[in-house]
Amino acid sequence: MEKLISILEDLHPGVDYNNCDNLVDERILDSLTILSLISEIEDNFDVTIPTVEIIPANFNSAKKIYELIVRLQEEE
């Protein structure tokens, strides 16, 4: 989770990622940032995020993003 928080802070600093649960709804993460985030996640966590998983519910909080990463790692 710390690695994910670090990636998020590099992409969009100044957000309390440990407690924020509306990253997409509040447009903290926009579409371009999410694309960059996906690339970083795939490189750092050795997973592939399928297009069907790129939905707001999976990216609204660091916790949800991390849950997605773990789930994808377990499926591979």
C-alpha positions as a printed Julia matrix, in Angstrom:
76×3 Matrix{Float64}:
   0.0     0.0     0.0
   2.88    2.39    0.77
   4.21    1.95   -2.76
   0.77    2.83   -4.18
   0.49    5.92   -1.95
   3.93    7.02   -3.15
   2.87    6.65   -6.79
  -0.34    8.6    -6.14
   1.58   11.38   -4.37
   3.99   11.65   -7.3
   1.09   11.99   -9.74
  -1.03   14.35   -7.63
   0.63   15.64   -4.45
  -1.13   17.21   -1.49
  -3.98   14.73   -1.06
  -4.64   12.6     2.04
  -4.78    9.32    0.13
  -5.13    7.28    3.31
  -8.51    8.83    4.07
  -9.89   10.21    0.79
 -12.65    8.06   -0.73
 -13.83   10.29   -3.56
 -10.76   10.67   -5.78
 -12.71   10.3    -9.02
 -15.99   11.84   -7.86
 -14.18   15.03   -6.77
 -12.02   14.96   -9.91
  -8.82   14.71   -7.89
  -7.89   11.96  -10.34
  -8.88   12.89  -13.87
  -8.76   10.62  -16.9
  -5.17   11.48  -17.84
  -3.97   10.97  -14.27
  -5.76    7.63  -14.13
  -4.06    6.52  -17.35
  -0.67    7.48  -15.87
  -1.59    5.72  -12.64
  -2.55    2.54  -14.5
   0.79    2.55  -16.29
   2.66    3.0   -12.99
   0.62    0.26  -11.3
   1.22   -2.18  -14.14
   4.97   -1.47  -14.07
   5.38   -1.54  -10.28
   3.0    -4.34   -9.33
   3.4    -6.6   -12.38
  -0.32   -6.72  -13.19
  -2.41   -5.85  -16.21
  -5.53   -3.8   -15.56
  -8.23   -4.84  -18.04
 -10.35   -2.1   -19.59
 -13.48   -3.44  -17.86
 -11.82   -2.7   -14.48
 -11.27    0.98  -15.28
 -14.38    2.25  -13.54
 -14.77    4.98  -10.89
 -15.59    2.47   -8.14
 -12.12    0.92   -8.5
 -10.28    4.27   -8.41
 -12.21    6.38   -5.88
  -9.79    5.62   -3.03
  -6.3     4.27   -2.5
  -7.87    1.38   -0.61
 -10.06    0.43   -3.61
  -7.11    0.77   -5.99
  -5.03   -1.48   -3.74
  -7.84   -4.03   -3.5
  -7.95   -4.09   -7.32
  -4.18   -4.66   -7.48
  -4.33   -7.53   -4.96
  -7.28   -9.14   -6.75
  -5.49   -8.94  -10.11
  -2.3   -10.38   -8.62
  -4.26  -13.3    -7.2
  -5.94  -13.98  -10.56
  -2.62  -14.24  -12.44
